[in-house]
Amino acid sequence: MTANTNLITSFYDAFERRDHAGMNACYHTDIHFSDPVFTDLRGNQVRAMWHMLCQRGAGLDVIFSHVHAEDGTGSAHWEARYRLTKDGPEIHNVVEATFKFRDGLIIRHRDDFDLWRWTRMALGATGTLLGWSPPIQNKVRSTAMRSLDRFIADHPEYEQ
């Protein structure tokens, strides 16, 4: 295995354990993260997001596979099963991740998944009927960012 393959594997091993500190140790100081919900996070925002998701994901179960990395780039497949609330519907998110590396750490992390599929699971009938639409997807994004901003306000170690 290459050093970068080991790094990605360490990241997801920590995620499986819900160990946000272990995940964040794999990131460069200047980390940049994006996915269909959190479209442009940087630095401590990224670290806080993983902390929040590890802490709040009810019944979070993560598996990963197909880890591949070369000198500058890497990729992995991962899946998560969780509930947004204790009694909410189970969400099964299927994600393809890509990475860029600098100084032996992850500097760029992009997760790709089908947001409409996610809204169908998370929002029920509304997600099924309208989850494809920009207004609903933008509402999901703004709600998630407000939640992250509140989490950061409650965790001053993430304030930039």
Protein Blocks (a to p, Z undefined) as FASTA:
>chain_A
ZZklmmmmmmmmmmmnopaklmmmmpcfklccddfklmccghjlmmmmmmmmmmmmghia
cddehiacdfkbccddddddddfbfklccdddddddddddeehiafbdcddddfklmmmm
mnommlmmmmmpmklmmmmmmmmmmmmmmmmmmmmklpZZ
